[in-house]
Amino acid sequence: MVQALRAALPARPEARRVLIGVFVSALGPVTAGPLIGAGGGTLRVGLTVTGCLVASVIALSLHGLLTPAQDGRAAEPATSTA
């Protein structure tokens, strides 16, 4: 699905991000209703926590790959060894 969005919106990363947010906002209640109705509230909470942990791991792994400018961090001052 993400590949289809990239192909459809190649030059508009902000529009792509908003469109993904809309899909996720619609997908949450659609999955929560049946799960909670069938007594799967614990499963729903587990899936939510797992998704948050996965997103955190991905964010932390990207932190080392991005330059300070790309990550929004201030440039680290150079240290002299003299």
C-alpha positions as CSV (number, residue, x, y, z in Angstrom):
1,M,0.0,0.0,0.0
2,V,2.9,2.4,0.8
3,Q,4.5,1.7,-2.5
4,A,1.2,2.6,-4.3
5,L,1.1,5.8,-2.3
6,R,4.7,6.6,-3.3
7,A,3.9,6.0,-6.9
8,A,0.7,8.1,-6.8
9,L,2.3,11.0,-4.9
10,P,6.0,11.1,-5.8
11,A,6.6,14.8,-5.3
12,R,4.3,15.4,-2.3
13,P,5.7,13.8,0.8
14,E,3.5,15.9,3.0
15,A,0.3,14.9,1.2
16,R,1.5,11.3,1.4
17,R,2.0,11.6,5.1
18,V,-1.5,13.1,5.5
19,L,-3.1,10.4,3.4
20,I,-1.4,7.6,5.5
21,G,-2.7,9.4,8.6
22,V,-6.2,9.3,7.2
23,F,-6.0,5.6,6.5
24,V,-4.6,4.9,9.9
25,S,-7.3,7.0,11.6
26,A,-10.0,5.0,9.7
27,L,-8.3,1.6,10.3
28,G,-8.1,2.0,14.1
29,P,-11.8,2.1,14.9
30,V,-12.6,-0.5,12.2
31,T,-10.3,-3.0,13.9
32,A,-11.1,-1.9,17.5
33,G,-14.8,-2.4,17.2
34,P,-14.8,-6.1,16.3
35,L,-11.9,-6.9,18.6
36,I,-13.5,-5.3,21.7
37,G,-16.9,-6.6,20.8
38,A,-15.5,-10.2,20.6
39,G,-13.8,-9.8,24.0
40,G,-10.4,-9.1,22.4
41,G,-9.7,-5.9,24.3
42,T,-6.5,-7.3,25.7
43,L,-5.4,-8.2,22.2
44,R,-6.2,-4.7,21.0
45,V,-4.1,-3.2,23.8
46,G,-1.3,-5.6,23.1
47,L,-1.3,-4.8,19.4
48,T,-1.2,-1.0,20.2
49,V,1.7,-1.4,22.6
50,T,3.6,-3.6,20.1
51,G,3.0,-1.1,17.3
52,C,4.4,1.7,19.5
53,L,7.4,-0.3,20.4
54,V,8.1,-1.2,16.8
55,A,7.8,2.5,15.8
56,S,10.2,3.4,18.7
57,V,12.8,0.9,17.5
58,I,12.5,2.2,13.9
59,A,12.9,5.8,15.1
60,L,16.0,5.0,17.2
61,S,17.6,3.0,14.3
62,L,17.1,6.0,12.0
63,H,18.7,8.4,14.5
64,G,22.1,6.9,13.8
65,L,21.6,7.0,10.0
66,L,20.5,10.7,9.7
67,T,22.8,13.7,9.7
68,P,22.2,16.2,12.5
69,A,20.7,18.6,9.9
70,Q,18.3,15.9,8.6
71,D,17.3,14.9,12.2
72,G,16.8,18.5,13.3
73,R,19.6,18.4,15.9
74,A,22.1,21.1,16.3
75,A,25.5,20.4,14.8
76,E,27.8,18.9,17.3
77,P,30.8,21.1,18.1
78,A,34.2,19.8,16.9
79,T,36.5,18.8,19.8
80,S,40.2,19.5,19.5
81,T,42.8,17.0,20.6
82,A,45.6,19.5,21.0
